[in-house]
Structures are given as C-alpha cells and as structure tokens.
Amino acid sequence: MGSTLFDLNFGGLSLAGLTASFANFGFRVPLPAFGHVFSGFEYLGVLLITAIPFGIYDLVEAIDNVESAAAAGDSFPTTRVLAADGVISLIGCLMGNPFILAVYIGHPGWKAMGGRIGYSVATGVMVILLCWLGIVPVILALIPVVAILPILLYIGLLIGSQAFQETPRRHAPAVILALVPNVAAWALARSRARSMPPEYFRSTRRCRPGWPAKGCSFTGSRSSAAARCSQA
C-alpha cells in the first residue's frame, strides 16, 4: 500500500493505477450473454484445439482433488462433484463468465487451517460481492499479486507432503517423475533470467511492458518483455 500511496510503482502498483481502478466501482448485476456465447460457435474449430486438452486436464484435476480430500478423511461422490463442476461452469458461461468452475486444490491444507463448509460459503459470497460492486480492480491496485504467494507456498508444501505420505511406497518413483516438469520449468525460467542483460532489470523497475510511461520506450516483442528506459 505504501508503494501506491507514494506512487513508487513497486510491484506494478501506482497512484495512477489506483485512481483508474475506481472507474469500475459501482453495483453491477451479471446479465445473460447468450449472443456472445452462440456467436462464438463460428470459431469452434479453433477453440477446440485448446478446449479439449484443457477439459481433459480439468477432469483429471477434479478427480485428483477429490481423491486428495478422501485421503485427508473427507469423501465426496466423484460423479456429483464432476456434475456440479460442469453445470455451474455452463451457467457461468451463459452469464458471460470466461472462467470455469474448478474443484480447488489443497483440501488437506485448508482443512488443517480450520476451514470447513462455512469457509467455502463465505468465500463464494465474498467473491460475488467483490465482483458485483467492482471492488476487485481496487484490491488489485492496492495489493500486489505476489502477496498471495506465501499461502500458495504453504498449501503446496502440504500437498507435496500428502503425496509422499498417502501414496504407496512402490509409487514413489511416479511421484518424483510428476515433479520433474515443474522443476524443469523453474530451472528454464532461471536460466532465461540470467541471460537477460543488466539493462533489462534496471529498466523494468519503472517501465513495465504493456504500460508505457513517460520516459520509457519499448523494443522487441511484448512477449520477450524487452523494455528500455530512454535517457531523454
């Protein structure tokens, strides 16, 4: 919040960003978006390229999270869970929501923290109010996204511990193999960061790709995030 208050632009937060976030403040009720939904069928062939793999992933993740909850002592009927996941996602889509419902990962972690059914209900109600009142942009302008990383790290540690504690010993190699892609992605990201010129890190303190500001110029593609602050 201090970054926003003093306009230091740390973590991408600034006073200008906070001021702009209030433009969406106000009560808004979601309206059906049937026109947008059905007009998108002309792009169905292109969308299926990503929709099918993502759907398979979401299905496997939901089953995996139900199994994780069962290992923590809470059993839920898989069929009902998957049906509710799909039906609510379709309703949200028809109301213009581009994000599908997901059986959230980390049940053992939330349970260890004392979370019960009331926690889920309170979270749902709070998200609805924040979206209906347009408060989400204000929160994002006040709190950097990295502030949520500690809780995600904690949940990740509990999930990783459960994988070793609840999985039969003969399946341990499979658990290790499942970690390889994530470790490799982390190593690749670190390697690419080391190859970036020092000028990049100095410039990105004040210049962020996608947010041109006075005294900043951008070279290269936005995806490569090659930003450079001009000396003029």
Summary of the structure (lengths in Angstrom):
residues: 232
radius of gyration: 21.8
end to end distance: 30.1
largest distance: 63.9
contacts: 518
relative contact order: 0.10
helix: 67%
strand: 3%
